[in-house]
Amino acid sequence: MSYRVGKITNIRSPTNSIKEYEIILEDPIEPEPGQFAMLWIPRVGEIPLSFADAEGEYIKFIVARVGKVTSRMHDGLAIDDRVFIRGPLGRGFRQVSGGRVLLVAGGYGLAPLYFLAKRLKADGCGVKALLGFKSDEDIFHQEEFGRFGEVEVSVEHGLSGYRGTVLDLFRGMVRSGSFDKVYVCGKEELNLAVSRECLRVGVPVEASFERIIKCGAGICGSCSIEPLGLRVCKDGPILGGEAIAPILEADES
Amino acid sequence: MGWELEGMSLDLEVELAGLRLRNPTVLASGILGSSYSLMKRVEEAGAGAITTKTITWEPREGYQNPVFVDLGFGYLNAMGLPNPGMAAFKTELKKAAENIRTPMIASIGGGDEGEFMKVAEHALEAGCDGLELNLSCPHVSGYGLEIGSDLQLTCRIIGAVRSVSSKPVFAKISIHQARPDVVSRYLGSGADGITAINTIRAAAISPESMTPILSNIFGGLSGPCIRPITVAVVYEIRREFPDAPIIGMGGVDGWRAALELILAGANAVGVGSAIARRDLDIFGEIIEGLRRFLTGKDFKSIKELVGYAQRL
């Protein structure tokens, strides 16, 4: 499986640091929410990106400006440009059908959760999404999530929604005991804190983890998470409570 | 679990330059052998021995992405020998030596005799059961094949490491070093055994982008497409050196391929990039396949099959 060629059909800039890319591939793929692709920009580099949506030949990525490749994407890519994709890779979210689910997103960690929300809604789940941002001008995708269920936004500095971190917002909510599953994607601290809380109150949880991914095929070991040597690119990026518990233990000791 | 396999697999046990392997499968260098936790998983998957990622004295970051291409008929990689350097690696090696019962072979990299010796001494101190000298990585300047192309230097390195090692030393060779006269010099300089073969220098270009795919342009080719080459190399080394311990690798993607290398003359068989497609289950598949093959035949042990294809 070498690269598939995709053509950019639309680019949006919902905030200063985020861009959304809509891409049409030459042939259809069937990623699950939580899976990722390696996106290659020739002569620049190759990075992992979670699918933020996918249907047939259509895929969407949400990309924050964080390094060389993402900066080149933000500054250099235009509609009709080609990109090169390999994937889908990794293990996606294990989806529940029916019941009430809570999605917790830190910043652009909302990308795979948006794709998940769409699928969960289609499967008859009641979806509630908590989207955490630093400030008012970082807020995006609030309306899009609204199509699939309830949305609450938190900002650490600003006037919109809940004032504080998405973790604080989540803590108040999970204790109500009315959710059958929690899905989280954000920085590792958020993933671990949310998972810790869920394990404590006995709600099933899954989190999307991030490491530097190189081969993307499970052989180089560069994305492994201690202490169990779980490879983000193959055993993850989505890990469930059982796999996260030893990570929490190691984190505490 | 791995150790449950062991009790049932006396028929698969092999001896390799004094190391006892519960079965002939060996994790190839460069694949997952970068931390204790990953090596532990490979042991649990059933591997008979584990080779670490190549360790150099100083940390090496390795190359930028893309570093890996799945060509369909094989794999191309140029990782660039990324490793945290001996000092940091030693912690992992010690933990592995304490908690892993499967023999652990440290892959040693270096730019000269001094570096090879230093890294070897520390690997042995950490408790490794054997050493493999990387004389053949095909895409890192100043290392691997660039060292291995200089016969005098290579023989000095082998001799130097031999002089500090109480454990078996394997020379890992590429197709370019796979000549009887070269192998003879390696064995004569103190190598206990030969690991054959490393990946083959190769490159891939995307017709769509009209650029090389690997950031380093050149990498190493592995996978089923190189297996016939591996078979020929192993066959020839076994024919010329009937007693040399050989770890055969290159294109092992299942039990039939493993058996092919054993029949050609390998005492043990390396498994590497096939993990990309089959994941760690491949160790169990090979072990089960070999056991099934032996069942109902007149052979009592896999050892009887080493070089069997050469009997005429």
Interface residues (C-beta under 8 A of the other chain):
Chain A: M1 S2 Y3 V5 M38 W40 P42 R43 G45 E46 I47 R82 F84 R86 K214 C215 G216 A217 G218 I219 C220 G221 S222 S224 E226 P227 L228 G229 R231 K234
Chain B: G30 I31 L32 G33 S34 S35 Y36 S37 L38 M39 K40 R41 K53 G62 Q64 N65 P66 V67 F68 V69 D70 L71 G72 Y75 N77 M79 P82 A204 S206 E208 S209 T211 I213 S215 G272 S273 I275 A276 D279
